[in-house]
Amino acid sequence: MIAPASLEDRFAGCLLGLALGDACGAPYEGGPLERALWALLRLWTRQPLRWTDDTQMALGLAESLLEGQGFDPGRAAARWAREARWSRGYGSGTWRILSRIRQGEDRRAASKAVFPEGSFGNGAAMRSAPLGLYFHRMPDELARAAAEASAITHAHPLGVEGGVLMARAAALALADFFEPYGFLAALAEGCREAEFLRRLAWARAALERASGPREVREALGSGVKAQESVVTALYCFCRFSGDFDGMLAFIRSLKGDVDTIGAMAGALFGAKNGLGALPAPLLGKLEERARIEGVGRALYAARR
């Protein structure tokens, strides 16, 4: 039984859970070459739990909210572009967009040049939890900000909806009462895209029969597309909402985009349960743990 956490601890727990899920999933993502490269980077940087672009961009978004006392897409885009490092494992499309922005190109033109129809990857969803925290009492502002933040790099309707869905999920996870079926139903009520609605309905039914990794992977997916990973993360969180280690083990068994599914599910776990429910041995090894916790507490102070 997890003891109730303060709202401040849950803000901090959300960002720490995101970073832990990301860092614990990164070594299991991709093929042998990608895993070997990540292992070498961990040795080189001497960081046992080193996070990826998922955490880098989520922190950048959170710090841009604090810097400007609210969301501004230009400020967020500029920070993301300034802080991007190839060694964090950025997707090639996002990297090209941010490189163009860094060179002075307008963010909308940069996104259109790289993805004329918009990207439907999960890169917007992986970083949107801070918006759920900051705007947790303002659902209309949350949806607007999440859509604008998503469109900077993932302007396809599915990419945008993935970002909005995860921001809404983070806000809902902060509620004093959590019930998984109601949680998924509430997310479906505000969802606009049929791809996500179908998967949300499947996830609710799958909770009743405790569907395993193979069934989840085949029905929901575990890839880099938003529609193939966002609801997967929601399912993992709902099924293991009180067991972080069990949740991570399940996510690893899905294969695919393990770090991003881990980041999304980890953020929701931390938002629901607080940092005290996260495994202390893992937190002790997490890169820049103090900074991440501090950003979470600063978000709480800004929006309490």
C-alpha positions in Angstrom: 0.0 0.0 0.0 1.4 3.3 -1.1 1.0 6.2 1.4 -0.7 9.3 0.1 1.7 11.9 -1.2 1.4 15.7 -1.1 0.7 17.5 -4.3 4.2 19.0 -4.3 5.7 15.5 -4.0 3.6 14.4 -6.9 4.7 17.2 -9.1 8.3 16.2 -8.4 7.4 12.5 -8.7 6.0 13.1 -12.2 9.2 14.5 -13.6 11.4 12.0 -11.7 9.2 9.1 -12.8 9.5 10.3 -16.4 13.2 10.4 -16.2 13.5 7.0 -14.4 11.2 5.3 -17.0 13.3 6.9 -19.8 16.7 6.0 -18.3 15.7 2.5 -17.3 14.2 1.8 -20.7 17.0 3.3 -22.9 19.4 0.3 -22.6 16.6 -2.0 -23.9 15.6 0.0 -27.0 16.7 -0.8 -30.5 18.9 -3.5 -31.9 22.4 -4.7 -30.8 24.3 -1.8 -32.3 22.0 0.9 -30.7 22.2 -0.9 -27.3 26.0 -1.1 -27.5 26.2 2.6 -28.4 24.0 3.5 -25.4 26.1 1.3 -23.1 29.3 3.1 -24.3 27.7 6.5 -23.7 26.8 5.5 -20.1 30.4 4.4 -19.5 31.8 7.5 -21.1 29.6 9.9 -19.1 29.8 7.8 -15.9 26.0 8.0 -15.5 24.5 4.6 -14.4 21.0 5.8 -15.3 21.4 8.3 -18.2 18.3 9.7 -19.7 17.6 10.5 -23.4 15.9 13.3 -25.4 12.6 12.4 -23.8 13.7 13.8 -20.4 15.8 16.5 -22.1 12.8 18.0 -23.9 10.4 17.5 -20.9 12.8 19.5 -18.7 13.3 22.1 -21.3 9.5 22.5 -21.6 9.1 22.7 -17.8 11.9 25.3 -17.5 10.5 27.4 -20.3 7.2 27.5 -18.4 9.0 28.7 -15.3 11.1 31.2 -17.2 8.1 32.9 -18.8 5.5 32.2 -16.1 3.4 30.4 -18.7 3.6 28.7 -22.1 5.0 30.4 -25.1 5.7 28.2 -28.2 8.6 30.4 -29.4 10.3 30.3 -26.1 9.9 26.5 -25.8 11.1 26.0 -29.4 14.2 28.2 -28.8 15.1 26.3 -25.6 14.7 22.9 -27.2 16.9 24.0 -30.1 19.5 25.5 -27.9 19.8 22.4 -25.6 19.6 19.7 -28.2 22.5 17.2 -28.1 22.8 14.3 -30.6 24.1 12.1 -27.8 20.6 12.1 -26.2 19.3 10.1 -29.0 17.0 12.6 -30.8 14.9 11.3 -33.6 16.2 12.4 -37.0 13.2 14.5 -37.9 13.1 16.3 -34.6 16.8 16.9 -34.8 16.5 18.5 -38.2 13.7 20.7 -37.1 15.6 21.9 -34.1 18.7 22.5 -36.1 16.8 24.7 -38.5 15.3 26.7 -35.6 18.8 27.0 -34.1 19.9 28.5 -37.4 17.2 31.2 -37.2 14.4 29.6 -39.2 10.8 30.2 -38.0 9.6 27.2 -36.1 6.5 26.6 -38.3 8.5 26.8 -41.5 11.1 24.4 -40.0 8.5 21.8 -39.1 6.8 22.1 -42.5 10.1 21.8 -44.3 11.0 18.5 -42.6 7.5 17.0 -42.4 5.2 18.6 -45.0 2.2 16.7 -43.6 3.4 16.8 -40.0 5.0 14.1 -38.0 2.8 11.6 -36.1 5.7 10.3 -33.9 5.4 10.1 -30.1 8.0 12.9 -29.6 5.3 15.4 -28.5 3.7 13.0 -26.1 6.9 12.0 -24.4 7.6 15.5 -23.2 4.1 16.9 -22.5 3.6 15.9 -18.8 4.9 19.3 -17.5 2.0 21.0 -19.2 -0.4 18.6 -17.4 1.2 19.7 -14.1 1.3 23.4 -14.9 -2.3 23.6 -16.2 -3.8 20.9 -14.1 -6.7 23.1 -12.9 -7.2 24.8 -16.4 -8.3 22.1 -18.9 -8.9 24.5 -21.8 -5.5 26.2 -21.3 -3.9 22.7 -21.0 -5.4 21.5 -24.3 -4.4 24.7 -26.1 -0.8 24.7 -24.8 -0.3 21.0 -25.4 -1.5 21.3 -29.0 0.8 24.3 -29.7 3.8 22.6 -28.0 3.2 19.4 -30.0 2.9 21.1 -33.3 6.4 22.6 -33.0 7.9 19.2 -34.1 4.9 16.9 -34.5 2.2 18.8 -36.4 0.2 15.8 -37.8 -3.2 15.5 -36.0 -2.1 12.1 -34.5 1.1 13.6 -33.2 -0.7 16.6 -31.7 -3.4 14.4 -30.2 -0.8 12.2 -28.6 0.8 15.2 -26.9 -2.6 16.5 -25.7 -3.6 13.1 -24.5 -0.5 12.7 -22.3 -0.8 16.2 -20.9 -4.4 15.5 -19.9 -3.4 12.2 -18.4 -0.7 13.8 -16.2 -3.3 16.3 -14.9 -5.8 13.5 -14.3 -3.2 11.4 -12.4 -2.9 14.2 -9.9 -6.5 13.7 -8.7 -7.0 12.5 -5.2 -9.0 9.5 -6.3 -7.7 7.2 -9.1 -9.7 4.4 -10.7 -8.2 3.0 -13.9 -11.4 2.4 -15.9 -12.7 5.9 -15.1 -9.3 7.3 -15.9 -9.3 5.9 -19.4 -12.9 6.8 -19.9 -12.2 10.4 -19.0 -9.4 10.5 -21.5 -11.6 9.1 -24.2 -14.3 11.8 -23.6 -11.9 14.6 -24.7 -10.2 12.6 -27.5 -10.8 13.7 -31.1 -8.9 11.0 -33.1 -10.5 7.6 -33.9 -7.1 5.8 -33.8 -6.8 6.7 -30.2 -10.4 6.2 -29.3 -10.3 2.6 -30.6 -7.2 1.8 -28.7 -8.5 3.4 -25.5 -11.6 1.2 -25.7 -9.4 -1.8 -26.2 -7.2 -0.9 -23.2 -10.2 -0.6 -20.9 -11.3 -4.1 -21.9 -7.8 -5.5 -21.7 -7.4 -4.3 -18.1 -10.2 -6.7 -17.1 -8.4 -9.7 -18.5 -4.9 -8.5 -17.6 -3.6 -8.8 -21.2 0.0 -9.8 -21.5 2.9 -8.2 -23.5 2.3 -10.1 -26.7 -1.4 -9.2 -26.9 -0.7 -5.6 -26.0 2.1 -5.3 -28.5 -0.1 -6.7 -31.3 -3.3 -4.7 -30.4 -1.8 -1.3 -29.2 1.7 -1.4 -30.6 5.1 -0.4 -29.0 6.6 1.6 -31.8 7.6 5.3 -32.3 4.2 6.4 -33.8 2.0 8.2 -31.3 -0.9 5.9 -32.0 1.3 2.9 -31.4 2.8 3.9 -28.0 0.7 6.5 -26.1 -2.2 4.2 -25.2 0.3 1.4 -24.6 1.9 3.6 -21.9 -1.6 4.4 -20.5 -2.4 0.7 -20.3 0.9 -0.1 -18.5 0.3 2.7 -16.0 -3.2 1.7 -15.3 -2.3 -2.0 -14.9 0.7 -1.3 -12.6 -0.4 1.9 -11.0 1.1 0.8 -7.6 4.1 -1.2 -8.8 6.8 0.8 -10.6 9.2 -2.2 -10.9 6.5 -4.4 -12.3 5.5 -1.7 -14.7 9.1 -1.3 -16.0 9.5 -5.1 -16.4 6.3 -5.2 -18.4 7.3 -2.3 -20.6 10.7 -3.9 -21.3 9.0 -7.1 -22.4 7.0 -5.1 -25.0 10.3 -4.3 -26.8 10.1 -1.4 -29.3 10.3 2.2 -28.1 10.9 1.1 -24.5 12.4 4.4 -23.2 9.5 6.6 -24.4 6.8 4.2 -23.3 8.7 4.1 -19.9 8.9 7.9 -19.8 5.2 8.4 -20.4 4.1 5.7 -18.0 6.7 6.7 -15.4 5.5 10.3 -15.5 1.9 9.2 -14.7 3.0 6.8 -12.0 5.0 9.6 -10.3 2.1 12.1 -10.7 -0.3 9.6 -9.0 1.9 8.3 -6.2 4.6 10.9 -5.6 8.4 10.6 -5.5 8.3 8.5 -2.3 6.8 5.6 -4.3 9.7 5.6 -6.8 12.4 3.0 -6.1 15.1 4.7 -4.0 18.0 2.6 -5.4 17.1 3.8 -8.9 16.7 7.4 -7.9 20.1 7.3 -6.3 21.6 6.4 -9.7 19.6 8.8 -11.8 21.4 11.5 -13.7 20.7 15.0 -12.4 18.2 13.8 -9.9 18.4 17.0 -7.8 17.8 19.2 -10.8 14.8 17.2 -11.9 13.2 17.2 -8.5 13.9 20.9 -8.1 12.1 21.7 -11.4 9.1 19.7 -10.3 8.9 21.5 -7.0 9.3 24.9 -8.8 6.4 24.0 -11.1 4.3 23.3 -8.0 5.3 26.6 -6.4 4.3 28.4 -9.6 0.9 26.8 -9.9 -0.3 25.9 -6.3 
